[in-house]
Amino acid sequence: MSKAVFIAFSLFLVCANMKFAMAAEKPSIYHLREGDTVLVSVWREDSLQKQVIVLPDGSVTLPLAGRIEVAGLSTPEVEQLIAKKLKAYLPEPIVTVVIAGIGGNSAYVLGKVTHPGPFIISGPLTVLQAISMAGGFDKFADEGGIKVIRTKPDGQEILSVRYKDIISGKDMSTNIHLRAGDTIVVP
């Protein structure tokens, strides 16, 4: 095999591996949640443009379209639903849905941290990062008793966090990636 062919083949393998690595890291499409804000517009129908918050029941209400269940759907899916409802009033509605706020993508840190409370998950976020965002532990925190409470369709799950193993680098498996609705409790 010539040197040029070898180099070309090597570059091909590197590029292919990079493509697969980038595809593996790409987050899945965002699905709307209660508390999110969306801007809905219909082409050439300025009177139908409206910014709405997804209600606790997972719905939004829009002019002409009425009440629509949107929680758990992506923006393209919501666009199709709204367009379908508007076809009774408009010949070929072109609907655009833009996420204006991700208030429904929240998690919480409670207990003995400097600044407990809710925060928005705007990207991948771990327990350690969330505790840092909450200002770290106060002087009475029990670092060995940290838990994550996660709500699932069949109830709640309690996940233990081994903080000392995480910060020592011994075991990172309990540095849990947070999901919307998770609550970190620091006793």
N, C-alpha and C positions, 0 to 999 in steps of 0.2 A: 504494500500500500504506500503510495507516495505521501510525502509530508503535507502537501496541499490538501489531498483527500482526507488525511487524518485530521487536519485542523478543521476542515469544513464539517466533518462528521462530529468532532468534539463540540464545535459551536452549535450544531443542531441539537445535540443531547443537552447541552446547557440551557438553550432556549426552551426546549420541550420541558425540562424539569422546572424552569422558572414559571412557565405557563401553568403547570399543574400545581405548583406551590401557591401561586397567586389565586388560582381558582379555589383552592382549599381554604385560604384565608378570607375570601370574600364573604361578608355576612349575608345572611338570607334577606329577602325582601321584607321591608317593614310592614307590619300589619297594625291597623289602627286599634287604639285602646280607648277606654273611657277616660275622659279628661284631655284627650288630644284636640287640637284645633286644626280645622281644615278650611281652606278657601276654595269655594266652588264657583266656577264661572261657566257660562254657556256662550259660545261664539255668537256674536252679533245680537246678544240679548243682555245688555248691560243691567237691565232691571232684575235679572235673575242671579246676579253676582252676590254672593253672601259668604261671610266668614262665620263658621259655627263651631261650637264645642261638642264633642261626642259626649252625650249624656250618660249618667251612671247605668242606664238600661241598654247602652250600646247603640243608641240611635241618634239621628239628626233629623231636623225638620226643615224642609226647603220650600220656597214658593213653587206652586204647581205640582211638584213631585210629592209633597207631603212628608210623612214620617218614613224614614228608611233605616233599616238595621245595617250598621257599618262596622261595628267592633269585630275584629278578627279578619277583616278584609284588607286587601292592598288597595292603593289608590286606583290602579287600572280597573279593578273589580268594582269599586264604588262608582267610577265614571260610567261603566256599562249599566249598572243598576239605575242610576239617575237618568241616563239617556233613554233607557227603556220606559221609565215612567213618564218622561217628557214627550215621548212620541205621540201621545194622545193630544198634545197641544201644539207641537212643532214638527214640521215634516222630517227633518234630519238633524236632530240636536247634536252638536259637538260639545261634549262636556269635558272640562279640565278640573281635576282635584289636586290641590297642592297642600302639602302638610305645612301649616304655619306655626305649629307648636306641638311639642311632644310631652305635654304635661302628664299624660297617662303613663309614661314610661318612667315611673318613679320607684325608688327604693328608700328605705328608712334605716337610720342608725339611732338606736335608743340606748339609754343607760349611761354608764360612767365614761362619757367622752366629753371633750371640751364644748362641742357644738352639736348636740343631738338634733335630729329632725330629718325631714325629707330632702332628697336631692334627685335631680333628673339624670337618668342614665342616657348619655348622649353617644356612647360608644362602649366597646368592651370594658368592663369594670369588675375588679376583684374585691374581695373582702378587705384585703390590706389597703387597697387604694381608697375604698370608701371610708375606712377608719381614718386614713390620712386626711380625706376631705372634711371629716367631722372634727378635725383639729387634734386628733390623737386621743390617747387615754387621759383621764384625770388621775390624780395620785392615788385614788382608792379603787381603781379598776382591777377586776380579777381577770387577768389575761388568759388564765387557764379555763375559764368558763364561757367563752364566747360561743354563741350559737347563731345560726341563720334559720329563720322561720320562713318556709316557702309554702305558699298556697298552691295546691294542685286540685284538679277537678274532683278527686276523691277525698279531699281533706287537706290537712296540713302536714308538712314534713319538717322535722327538726334535724338540722345538719350541724355537727360539731366542728369547731375550728380549733386546730392545734397551733396557736399563735407562735409559741416558742420554736416549734419545728419549722414553721414557715420562715421566721426571721433568721434562724440559724442555717437555713438552706438544706436542712436534713430531709424534709418531706414537704413538698409544695402542694400535695394533693388536696389539702383542705383550704387552700386559698381559692375559694369557690368563685366562679364567674357568676355575678349577680344577674337576676332577671327582674322584670317589672313586678312590683308587689313584694319583693323580698324584704325582710326586716332583720337587721343585725342587732342582736341584744348583747350588750357588754355589761355583765353584772358588777 
